[in-house]
Amino acid sequence: MVSYNVTYVSDLKNANQSKTNQTETRTVKLSYSKLPGELLVNQVQVWKSGLDDLDKATPKTLEESSSISSLPNTTTK
């Protein structure tokens, strides 16, 4: 699980008046390869629910609802 703080600014002209702070928690799964001295991440999967909720969740309930953009999932070979 990863928790992070997000500051969402809806209007850059009045940034001080329109800031919203929130804490978001995500479950992150990394597929990786260990190389000498470094770690190569092959794939990242992110869910908005906790580990206990994943077994009973549907794809619709796992959709990302973050106020920040999702990173594209890619696989390297």
C-alpha positions in Angstrom: 0.0 0.0 0.0 1.1 3.5 -0.9 -0.2 6.6 0.7 0.5 10.1 -0.6 -0.7 13.6 -0.3 -2.3 15.3 -3.3 -2.8 19.1 -3.8 -5.3 19.7 -6.5 -5.4 23.2 -8.0 -8.5 23.8 -10.1 -7.8 27.4 -11.1 -4.2 28.5 -11.6 -5.2 32.2 -11.6 -6.5 32.0 -8.0 -4.2 29.1 -6.9 -4.2 30.1 -3.2 -8.0 30.2 -2.9 -8.8 27.0 -4.8 -6.3 24.4 -3.4 -7.7 21.2 -2.1 -5.5 18.8 -0.1 -6.3 15.1 0.4 -4.6 11.9 1.3 -5.0 9.0 -1.1 -4.1 5.3 -0.6 -3.4 2.9 -3.4 -2.3 -0.7 -3.7 0.6 -1.0 -6.1 1.9 -4.2 -7.7 5.3 -4.0 -9.4 6.7 -6.6 -11.8 10.5 -6.2 -11.9 13.8 -7.7 -12.8 16.8 -7.4 -10.5 20.0 -6.4 -12.2 23.4 -5.9 -10.6 23.1 -2.6 -8.7 19.7 -1.7 -10.0 16.0 -2.7 -10.3 14.2 -2.7 -13.6 10.4 -2.2 -13.3 8.6 -4.0 -16.1 5.0 -3.3 -15.2 3.1 -1.3 -12.6 -0.5 -2.0 -11.6 -2.4 0.4 -9.3 -5.7 -0.2 -7.5 -7.7 2.3 -5.5 -8.7 -0.3 -2.9 -6.8 -2.1 -0.2 -5.6 -5.7 -0.4 -8.6 -7.0 1.6 -11.0 -5.5 -1.0 -9.3 -6.9 -4.1 -10.8 -10.4 -3.9 -14.4 -9.1 -3.9 -14.0 -6.1 -6.2 -15.2 -5.9 -9.8 -13.3 -4.2 -12.6 -15.7 -1.3 -12.4 -15.1 -0.7 -8.7 -11.3 -0.9 -9.3 -11.4 2.0 -11.7 -9.1 4.9 -10.8 -10.8 7.9 -9.2 -7.7 9.9 -8.2 -7.5 13.6 -8.6 -4.1 13.1 -10.2 -3.5 11.5 -13.6 -2.9 7.8 -13.9 0.4 6.6 -15.4 0.1 4.4 -18.5 0.9 0.8 -17.9 3.6 -0.5 -20.1 5.7 -3.7 -20.3 9.3 -3.9 -21.5 10.9 -7.0 -23.0 
